[in-house]
Structures are given as structure tokens and as C-alpha cells.
Amino acid sequence: MMLEYNREYRTYFHIGHSYGLTERNVCKCIKQVESSLIKSGQFSLPKRSSLLEEYEVVIIDVTETKVECPKKKG
């Protein structure tokens, strides 16, 4: 489950469906494995803030506005 979650970016719902578990149980299992790996000292997860530093954020305004079109003559 852990590999599917980290390598394939599958949701808890889809992993749970594959293994016949609820989303909550999948989440608990993955969090427990992550905690064990971090406590071992041989594995570390990047902090969320360090992940955000790698990307530039661009915000695009896509609000619809009415535009009056000229009437067709003829």
C-alpha cells in the first residue's frame, strides 16, 4: 500500500478498494509506516515548506466578463 501511495499517487479510496479496506484504515496504515520509517533514521520525508519552495506560483484570473459585440448590419 505504501509504495502504491508514494509511487503511483493513488488515493486512499482507490488503494482501499484494491485491498478491501476503508479509506480510514488505509490512511492509518500509511501514516504508521511513514512514522516507523522516519523514526528509524534511515528515511526522511521532505517538509511541506521545502516542497513549496521548488515551485513558482502563477495565478491567472479567468473570470468571465460580458463583452458587447457590434450588431451585424444587413
Buried (B, 14 or more C-beta within 10 A) or exposed (E): BBEBBEEEEBEBEEBBBEEEBEBEBBBEBBEEBBEEBEEEEEEEEEEEEEEEEEEEEEEEEEEEEEEEEEEEEE
